[in-house]
Amino acid sequence: MNDFKGNIALSNTTVSATNAALVALRERIDALDTQMLALLNERARCAEEVAHTKLAEDPKAKFYRPEREAQILTRMQSLNQGPLRHEQITHLFREIIASCLALEESMRIAYLGPEGTFTQEATFKHFGLNVATQPVDSIPQVFREVEAGRVRYGVVPIENSTEGVITHTLDMFMQSGLRICGEISLRIHQNLMCRHANWQSVQKVYSHAQSLAQCRYWLDKNLPQAERIPVSSNAEAARLASLDDTAAAIGSRQAAPIYGLQIMQDSIEDNPNNTTRFLVIGDQVVSPSGNDRTSLLVSTRNRPGSLYHLLKPLAENGVDMTRIESRPSRTTNWEYSFFLDVRGHEQDAAIGGALEALRQEAEVVRVLGSYPVAVM
């Protein structure tokens, strides 16, 4: 009996010690939260002072500075020693930056909609969850909204790591004078969603053509009998699936609650590193950040060695080209325009030298924008 009572006493002592430790830790967390709140508001006051200083110098000043934001995020990642992952640090500081920016300037962002698309997810990732957004029906409409001044910036997809370039976006740059102000890299997780739990019996799968392609092998294995129906967006796929018990949709996790669907299988993309790159478009010239990318539009006559002559100035000036795409010029049969991505900023000496030489060879050389490389 004495041993039993002794065990109870020891147990109570252990519980008391544990509770005391938890109380101390919670008090420490409360103290840290109080410090962070004070520092966050101090940062916000600094942002307001920045706004007053800028407006005193230029009443039309722009407060969104992609290069400054990229420098902050890169610096925070370099200082991060965990246990929070770099991606978590980036997410937290993006929201802090966005909240402070909202005190300086009210922005509206157009994106390829409707609600529930990956482009909406990319927009919130880059500009914060509280930014005012305007979903539109097409990539050309995103450009028109920015050109008309109804929104400050637009967000459009440009390429996927599995399925390649989005040609509609490239074609718009051949018509528009807008510039690329930033880029967003979003890890894409495709999810199968429907109204009911018996997903194996669905007869139709709706999704955007790119998403269907990104899940081709999973669909072959798990839903070989289902018809695959491409639609204008993953959000439209979710809407259609919400009206039909025989159908499922593939799309973003955000689309499921919007359209009253259940996610039955998550991350069904064939490539676990499936990533889509998006562009921020506007009329802003962005200063160097220290880790930049420059996009170019170049066109030339169809003559022997024309592509060689376009690429030669890049090699001679030590400029690293990371991507090249060709599109029909739309003015003359069998003539093409080339879209190039190169490392560095247009103000860099090497790129400046390459551009000068390119203008001697090409009919058209246009800088679509220099902007910070996306911080994941």
Residue pairs with C-beta under 8 A, 6 or more apart in sequence:
40 96
43 96
43 100
44 99
44 100
44 103
47 100
47 101
47 103
47 104
48 103
48 104
50 63
50 104
51 63
51 103
51 104
51 105
54 61
54 63
54 104
55 61
62 105
62 284
63 101
63 104
63 105
64 101
64 105
64 107
64 152
64 153
64 181
64 284
65 286
65 287
66 181
66 182
66 280
66 284
66 286
66 289
66 371
66 372
67 286
67 287
67 288
67 289
67 292
67 371
67 372
68 289
69 94
69 97
69 372
70 289
70 291
70 372
70 373
70 375
71 289
71 290
72 93
72 97
73 90
73 93
73 94
73 375
74 290
74 291
74 375
76 89
76 90
76 93
77 86
77 89
77 90
77 375
80 86
80 89
84 92
86 376
87 376
90 375
90 376
91 125
94 125
94 126
94 128
95 128
95 129
97 128
98 127
98 128
98 129
98 130
98 131
99 128
99 130
101 107
101 128
102 128
102 130
102 131
106 132
107 127
107 131
107 132
107 151
107 152
107 153
108 131
108 132
108 133
108 134
108 150
108 151
108 152
109 123
109 127
109 131
109 132
109 133
109 134
109 151
109 152
109 153
109 154
109 155
110 133
110 134
110 135
110 136
110 141
110 142
110 145
110 146
110 150
110 151
110 153
110 154
110 155
111 117
111 119
111 120
111 122
111 123
111 133
111 134
111 135
111 136
111 142
111 154
111 155
111 156
112 119
112 135
112 136
112 138
112 139
112 142
112 155
112 156
112 157
112 233
113 119
113 120
113 135
113 136
113 137
113 233
113 235
114 135
114 137
114 233
114 235
114 236
114 239
115 135
115 235
115 254
115 255
115 258
116 234
116 235
116 238
116 251
116 252
116 254
116 255
116 258
116 259
117 135
117 233
117 234
117 235
117 251
117 252
117 255
118 157
118 186
118 188
118 234
118 251
118 252
118 276
119 155
119 156
119 157
119 278
120 133
120 135
120 235
120 252
120 254
121 186
121 252
121 254
122 155
122 157
122 184
122 186
122 276
122 278
123 131
123 133
123 155
123 184
124 131
124 133
125 184
125 186
126 155
126 182
126 184
126 278
126 280
127 153
134 145
134 150
134 151
136 142
136 145
137 232
138 168
139 156
139 157
139 166
139 168
139 169
139 172
140 168
140 172
142 154
142 155
142 156
142 281
143 154
143 156
143 172
143 175
143 176
143 178
143 281
145 151
145 154
146 152
146 153
146 154
146 178
146 281
146 282
146 283
147 176
147 177
147 178
152 282
153 181
153 280
153 281
153 282
154 178
154 280
154 281
154 282
155 184
155 278
155 279
155 280
155 281
156 166
156 169
156 172
156 278
156 279
156 281
157 166
157 169
157 276
157 277
157 278
157 279
158 165
158 166
158 169
158 170
158 183
158 277
158 278
158 279
159 165
159 166
159 276
159 277
159 323
160 166
160 188
160 210
160 214
160 274
160 275
160 276
160 277
161 271
161 273
161 274
161 275
161 276
161 277
162 213
162 214
162 269
162 270
162 271
162 274
163 210
163 213
163 214
165 325
166 210
167 327
169 279
170 325
170 327
170 339
171 327
171 330
173 297
173 339
173 368
174 297
174 327
174 329
174 330
174 337
178 281
178 282
178 283
179 281
179 282
179 283
179 284
179 285
179 367
179 368
179 369
180 279
180 280
180 281
180 295
180 368
180 369
180 371
181 280
181 281
181 282
181 284
181 286
181 369
181 371
182 279
182 280
182 286
182 371
182 372
182 374
183 277
183 278
183 279
183 280
183 293
183 371
183 372
183 373
183 374
184 277
184 278
184 279
184 280
184 374
185 275
185 276
185 277
185 278
185 374
185 376
186 275
186 276
186 277
186 278
187 273
187 274
187 275
188 214
188 269
188 274
188 275
188 276
189 252
189 253
189 266
189 267
189 269
189 274
190 207
190 211
190 214
190 215
190 250
190 251
190 267
190 268
190 269
190 274
191 250
191 251
191 252
191 253
191 256
191 263
191 265
191 266
191 267
191 268
192 199
192 205
192 248
192 249
192 250
192 263
192 264
192 265
192 266
192 268
193 238
193 241
193 248
193 249
193 250
193 251
193 255
193 256
193 261
193 262
193 263
193 264
194 202
194 241
194 245
194 247
194 248
194 249
194 261
194 262
194 264
195 241
195 242
195 244
195 245
195 260
195 261
195 262
196 245
196 262
197 262
197 264
199 248
199 264
199 265
200 222
200 223
201 246
202 223
202 226
202 246
202 247
202 248
203 225
203 226
203 227
203 246
203 247
204 226
204 227
204 229
204 244
204 246
204 247
204 248
205 212
205 219
205 223
205 226
205 227
205 228
205 229
205 247
205 248
205 249
205 250
206 229
206 231
206 236
206 237
206 238
206 240
206 241
206 247
206 248
206 249
206 250
207 215
207 228
207 229
207 230
207 231
207 234
207 237
207 249
207 250
207 251
208 230
208 231
208 232
208 233
208 234
208 237
208 251
209 230
211 234
211 237
211 250
211 251
212 219
212 228
212 230
212 250
214 269
214 270
214 271
214 274
215 250
215 268
215 269
215 270
216 270
217 270
218 268
218 269
218 270
219 226
219 228
222 265
222 268
223 248
226 248
231 237
231 240
234 249
234 250
234 251
234 252
234 255
235 251
235 255
235 258
235 259
237 249
237 250
237 251
238 249
238 251
238 255
238 256
238 258
238 259
238 261
239 259
240 247
240 249
241 247
241 248
241 249
241 259
241 261
242 259
242 260
242 261
248 264
249 255
249 259
249 261
250 268
253 263
253 266
255 261
256 262
256 263
277 374
280 371
286 369
286 370
286 371
286 372
287 347
288 345
288 347
288 348
288 370
289 345
289 372
291 372
291 373
292 343
292 344
292 345
292 370
292 371
292 372
292 373
293 322
293 341
293 342
293 343
293 344
293 370
293 371
293 372
293 373
294 341
294 342
294 343
294 344
294 345
294 346
294 351
294 367
294 369
294 370
294 371
295 339
295 340
295 341
295 367
295 368
295 369
295 370
296 339
296 340
296 341
296 342
296 355
296 358
296 365
296 366
296 367
296 368
297 337
297 338
297 339
297 364
297 365
297 366
297 368
298 310
298 337
298 338
298 339
298 340
298 358
298 362
298 364
298 365
298 366
299 329
299 335
299 336
299 337
299 338
299 362
299 363
299 364
300 306
300 309
300 310
300 361
300 362
300 363
300 364
301 335
301 363
302 334
302 335
302 336
307 338
309 361
310 338
310 358
310 361
310 362
311 321
311 324
312 357
312 361
313 319
313 353
313 354
313 355
313 357
313 358
313 361
314 321
314 340
314 342
314 354
314 358
316 354
316 357
317 350
317 351
317 353
317 354
317 357
318 350
319 342
319 343
319 344
319 350
319 351
319 354
320 342
320 343
320 344
321 340
321 341
321 342
322 341
322 342
322 343
323 339
323 340
323 341
324 338
324 339
324 340
324 341
325 338
325 339
326 336
326 337
326 338
326 339
327 336
327 337
327 338
327 339
328 335
328 336
328 337
329 335
329 336
329 337
337 364
339 368
342 351
342 354
344 350
344 351
344 370
345 351
345 370
346 352
346 355
346 367
346 370
347 370
355 365
355 367
358 365
359 365
